[in-house]
Amino acid sequence: MALENFVLQKSYYNAIAKLPEELKSVFIAMLCDYMFNDKQPSFEEYPILSSFWDLVIPMVEADNASRKNGSRGGRPKKINK
């Protein structure tokens, strides 16, 4: 499900911001690679990022699914007779 953009909640940013600088950039790169290129991340080099991933990804995907579903329009308009 490669996308052109995605939503990143402030709570996720706050959690990521607490990581050391090197890990922040690695995590953001993994996230963007996953969202834009459908590339599954490998956590072998940075296993701690797996925990952050498990917290962030389900909600990021849910936000994107909601946005996709909302783009189809809403309830059909009533026809007044």
C-alpha positions in Angstrom: 0.0 0.0 0.0 2.5 2.6 -1.1 1.3 6.1 -0.4 2.0 9.7 -1.4 1.7 10.9 2.2 0.7 9.7 5.6 -0.4 11.1 9.0 2.0 11.1 11.9 0.3 11.9 15.2 2.0 14.2 17.6 2.0 11.5 20.3 4.2 9.3 17.9 6.5 12.3 17.3 6.8 12.8 21.1 7.8 9.1 21.6 10.2 9.2 18.7 11.7 12.5 19.9 12.9 10.7 23.1 15.1 8.4 21.1 18.8 9.2 20.6 19.5 11.3 17.5 20.9 8.4 15.5 17.9 6.2 16.2 15.4 9.0 15.4 16.7 9.3 11.9 16.8 5.5 11.4 13.3 5.1 12.7 11.9 7.9 10.5 13.7 6.4 7.5 12.2 3.0 8.2 8.8 4.5 8.6 9.0 6.4 5.3 10.4 3.4 3.5 7.5 1.3 4.7 4.8 3.8 3.9 6.1 5.1 0.6 7.9 2.0 -0.8 6.2 -0.9 0.9 9.6 -2.0 2.4 9.4 -4.0 5.6 12.0 -2.8 8.1 14.7 -5.0 9.5 15.4 -4.5 13.2 18.5 -6.6 13.4 20.9 -3.7 13.8 18.5 -1.7 16.1 16.2 -4.1 18.0 14.9 -1.4 20.3 13.1 0.2 17.3 10.9 -2.8 17.0 9.1 -1.8 20.2 8.4 1.7 18.8 7.4 0.2 15.5 4.8 -2.1 17.2 3.3 0.9 18.9 3.2 3.3 16.0 2.4 1.3 12.9 -1.1 0.0 13.7 -2.4 3.5 14.3 -0.6 5.0 11.3 -2.2 2.3 9.1 -5.6 2.8 10.7 -5.4 6.6 10.1 -4.5 5.9 6.4 -7.4 3.4 6.1 -9.8 5.9 7.5 -8.6 8.6 5.2 -8.9 6.3 2.2 -12.4 5.2 3.2 -13.4 8.9 3.7 -12.2 9.8 0.2 -14.9 7.7 -1.3 -17.5 10.2 -0.1 -20.1 10.0 2.5 -23.6 9.0 2.8 -25.6 9.4 -0.5 -27.6 12.6 -0.7 -31.3 12.4 -0.1 -33.4 13.1 -3.0 -36.3 15.4 -2.1 -39.6 14.7 -3.8 
